[in-house]
Amino acid sequence: MNNRKNIILECIISKNGKKSRYYTKKNIKNNNKIILKKYNYIIRKRTIHKEI
């Protein structure tokens, strides 16, 4: 049985409606939203990405 599900991390700082997204997996038992610092390739900085 697979205990992981696919999620999308999206940047909370957007410029002109463009948002960077990352796809990853997380444990099903973890109900907390993931918040990570990832590289935003649109504005070329490390920004905060949140699970949507």
Beta strands, then each sheet from edge to edge (+ up, - down):
strand 1: 4-11
strand 2: 21-27
strand 3: 35-40
strand 4: 45-51
sheet 1: 2+ 1- 4+ 3-
end
